[in-house]
Every structure is written in C-alpha cells, then in structure tokens.
Amino acid sequence: MTQTVPGSGTSTSDGIPSARLWAVVLAACAGQFLVVLDVSVVNVALPSMRADLGLGATGLQWVVNAYTLTFAGLMLLGGRAADLFGRKRVFLAGLALFTAASLAGGLAQEPWQLLAARGVQGTGAAVLAPATLTLLTTSVPAGPARTRAVATWSAVGAGGGAAGGLVGGVLTDAFSWRWVLLINVPVGAVVLLAAALWLTERRERTARRLDAPGALLVTLGLVAVAFGIVRTDTAGWTAADALGPLAGGLVLLALFVAVEARTREPLVPLRLFRRRAVSSANTAIFVNGLAMFSMWYFLSLHTQNVLGYTPLQAGLAMIPHSLSIVVGSKTAPYLMARIGDRYVAVLGTSAAALGYLWQGSVHPGGYAATILGPGVLMALGAGFAATALATVATSAGGPQEAGLLSGLFGTGRTMGGALGLAVLSTVAAARTAGPGPAALATGYRAAFLAGAGILAASVLFVAVLLPRARTGARARPQGVEGAGSAGDAESAG
C-alpha cells in the first residue's frame, strides 16, 4: 500500500491546509481539467481536421470515439493501479502519456496518426483521471478541508467540460486545429514538473498483484458497451453492429463479476458494494450522468442551430453556466456541513431537474429567455450534486481502496453520460420533424423533458437510499488513516 503525503505539516493547527498541501490540490485539479477538457475541445475543430487531413465522416466520428472508448474502458483499471503501484507514480505516468499523445496528435500528418494519438490520449486520461481524485482523498485530511478540495476538483472538472467549446473555438480561429491538442503539452509539462517536485509517497513493503483476468474482462466489457453506445448514433438502437457489442459487453461484465467473486485478490472486491455509501452514490452518479452530461451538448446545439451563433459565440454564451457550476461546487461544502451530504445531493439533483423541465418547456426566443435562466439552474444543481456524491462515494473506504473508489465513481459517471447522450439524442431525433430551427428546437425540448424525468427518478433514489451523513462528522478533521471509514459511512445511514 502507498500513501501520498505532501511533506511535513499537511495542515495548520486550525485544520486549514498548508500551501504545500494546496499544491497537491492544484496539481490534481490541473490534471482533471485537462482530461475533461479533451472530451469536448476537439468538437469545434472537426471541420478543420477534415479539410487538413482528408478525414471522412467515419474518421471524424472516431476522432471523438477513440478518446471516449479508451477513457471509459480503462478508468477502473487506472484507479486500481493507483492503489497497487502508488498514486504519485500512476499520476505522473498517466499525465506523461496524455501529454505525449497530445503532442503526437497535434503533429499528425495522416488520419491514422491522429486517431491512434487520440486512443493513446484516452488511455492516459483513464490512468490520470482516477489518480487526480485519489490524490485528494489520500492527501487532504478528512473533514472540511477534504470536502473543499473535492468541491474544487468537481468545479474544475465541470469547468473543463463547459470550456471545451470556447477553448476549441478560440484556438482553432486564432491558430489552427492542431492547437486544441498542442495546448496540452506546455500545461502538462508544467504540471508534471510541479507534481514530481511536490508529491511524495510513503511506502510499505506489501505484495502487489494485479487481477489480470478481472482486469481483462472488465476492460473489454466496458469498451464493448461504450462502443455499442456510440454506434447507436449512426446505426440506431436496433442495428446488429450496435446491439452486438452491447450484448457482448454485458456478457463480459457478467463474467467479470463471477471471476471477482472467486479470486483471492480481486480487482474490484464485491464486498465494497455491500457498503450503502458506495452502491448508492455510484448508482446516483450514473443516473445523474444519464441526463446531466447531455446538458452542454444540447445547449451548444441550441445556441448554434436555433439562435444562429458561431462556435465561438456559443462558447461565450456558456460562460454564465460554467460560473454557476463552479459556484454550486464551491458552495456545496458549506451546505454539507450544515444539512448533510444526502440533502445537498437531493437539493442539487432537484434544482437540475427543475432546470431541465424549464428548458424543455420554453419555446424559441432570445438567449436570456431560452438558455440563460434554465441553464444556470441546471449547472448550479449539477455542482451541488456532483460534490456531495463524490464525497460520499470516495469516503467509504480506507486509503488502500481510494484509487478503486475513484475509478468506480469516474466509470459510473462516464458510462452514464455516454449512454444518456445516446438515448437523449435518439429522443431528440425522433421528435425533430425537419431541418429548420423551430423543428430542431422541438427535438431539443423533448430531450430536456426526458432528462427531467430521469433526474426526478434520481431525486427519489437519493432521498431514500443515500446514507444520511452526520453533519458534525464533516466538521471534525481526522487523520488520513481514519478518514471516511466504512463503519462511519454505513452507520450514518
């Protein structure tokens, strides 16, 4: 087992993190920002990529899918690797791989080179993403400081997703499509240097064994499911090349569960899911992801296809939404300390559901009437809910399970988002009667109404099944080794 520590003196006498500890927080958040940014930053650059490299429609789709598939499929394995081989080591390896692949993609001269680079970039992201959250949950002492750190991580991640369109538009217009990838290189290099200098690890001599059969089954299963989901965009839900991978992936995941139940050192100990905090929080983030991940996608389409904005204008229009999700994420810890995690998760999911309902009920009009109000409410609710659920999901185990819990959380959110985007896109297409702005707006409204229904179901689930954390426990800083024990998490329910 390894434990990342920021050096001597992790916090001041009153429990406020020291400058050195916040350097760890900044490194983790920078890594998370890069990972989430690259999910969407290439979207506005796709036409330029097609013109420069001669990519066809299928090739353009795979510029996005190569990253998404490897990211979703390998994240659980990346999280477990952080527990087995060291948080700092895995963080640096993932960031180095991500940065090198960004350089290769930005310098690509042939379509296959760009697609290969995007696949490797997604692999690096899958290793890096769970390590960023693990660094926080193992470095920052339990209590208000850790809750604020997780809130910052949530806000930065959400901001990366929201900023993708704006950053991509600015870089493509000012320079070229290559800079949507090359921008990661100097940022990644700086974060690598800072992490190498500031992060340290205290190690114990323990045997390490990776569950190779389990790792192979869960990775292939998640990749197959993700592939089947993304294929529905072009092939439809009834096509064999979409249903086949979905069915095959589910079979592989079922075999994975069977293997994990029998192996002595499983990749994912099934006993984790007997902990109410783990099972309920990860289910909730999956269900929330079904709707919330699609918010930026449909709002961006609405601004461009209905309001007639350019990609850059659409990115600028999302700035209030990005600020709202940051406000929600940073306000959540104060509410959690007073009313508890469960009620903040209920509040956030309810606010997002009302925002979706509002967005699905308005008719075409100006920006303020149709995008600003409901979008800000959705984003604010998403910030509340994500911070509360991330805190619950990652505080139910000891430091030796922190990477695994982070990987589970990230996998649930990513897979829920991919599935939700495919489902809601199908709903929108089914209700779109033609190519005009009014017809497209009708389809988008239908997608938001369906998302409101999903979130309403999530509100009921969270209110009934998420453990009720004691507010006093959040205000009492603890040592890392005693942080968020399973007993505390389960007895609080």
Phi, psi and omega in degrees: 000142175237151179227124179279130177229147183273009181111190182289137176072077183284342180207163177282177185296333179266012174089001179278131183301144178285170179300323180294322179293321178291338172297323175297316180299316181295320178297315179297317181291323178297318177297317179296320180299315180298316183298312183287322179304318186283356171292323188240347188295333183280348187302313183285346180269355185301317178301321178292323176297317180299316182292323185280319186255355180072033179286140173273184181299319180293319179298319178298319178299322183282344170300322177278313187292326180300323177287314185297316184295312181290325178297310182291320187285332187254359186294321180296318177296320178297321178296318179292325178300325178296324178290321187278323191244000176109131183295315180296314182301314182290321177301311181295320180296314180297317181293321178296317179296317179298316182292316179296319179294325176297319177296314180298318179294320180293336180260004185300139178248348180229153180304317183295328178294319179294316181295318178297318179297321179294324177295317178293323178298319176295325176296315176299321179295322180294328176283321186285317190302307179294331178294329180296315179289324179298320178303320181290313186287343178255345181259323184269126180302146180299150181121201184302323182297315180294319180299318178294323179295316178296323177297318178297317178300315179298316181295317180294318178298314178296321178296324177297318177295319181289328185278351185305311181296317181293311180299315179298319179295315180296313183293319181292318180290320186278327184235267176197174180300333184299332184283347174291339174260318184293336179298335179291337188292304179295323179296314179297322180295318179296316180293321176302313181296315181296318181294319179297326181278322191263330182274136174227163181227139171257124188249148171243143182280098179228151179291139179240131178217123177272131178287088186298313178300316179296317180299318180295315182294314183290324179292311179297321180296313180293320178297317180295316178297314180298320178297316178299322180294312182291334178291336180296338180298323183252327185267337184091164186284344182258358183285145182296325182282358169256314181291324181301305178298323178299311181295316179298319179296320179293324177296316179297321178293326176294320176296323177301315178299318180297319179294317182295330180288344186245340183281152183284326180234078186288153173297317178234100177299121183295340178298337178303324185282354171282346176278122185301321181298317182293307185293316184287318182293320179289325174296317181296318181291328175295313182294316177300321180297331178304325182256312192292328180299329185279350185304309183295323182298308184286326176294321178295317177297320181297316181297324183274317186271336180255314180272348176078026180282155169282165177305321179293318177296322178297319177296318178295325180294338181271000181300314178300326179292318179297317178295325181294320181289329174292316178299316179299316181294320183280337177277332185307316182302323180292321176290322180298324180291340184255321184242351177099157184298316184302314185288330175291320176297319178295315180301312182295314180294323178295316178299317178296319179298318178295322176297318177297318179297318178298312181297325181281353184254345184275151178259162184309134180195204180283176183300311185297324185280329190247343185237315191295302185299301181296325180294319178296319179295318177299314183293319179299315178297321179298322178295316176302307188295316184297318181295314181296315182291322177297321180295314180295314186294329186258001182253011185262013180213174179277176181303329182290348180246005187298317180295318179298315179297321177295319178295320177299314181298313180295320179296316179299317180293317182291314180293321176298318179296316180296315179294317181296319179297318179296316182293312183290329174296322177294319177299314180297316180296322181294332182260003179266117186269349182189184185273351185288163181303319182295318180293318178296320179298324177298317178295318179296321178299320178297321179295319180292323177295320176296320177297323177297321177296318178299316182290327176298319176296323179294324178301314179297317180299311182296318182297327185268319194251339179290136180301146177268103182287143175284126184298328180295330181295331180288336185269357184252101179301141179231167174288160183299320184296331181263008187289131170052052180294155180299322180298317179298315184297319185280324179291334179292338180280000000 
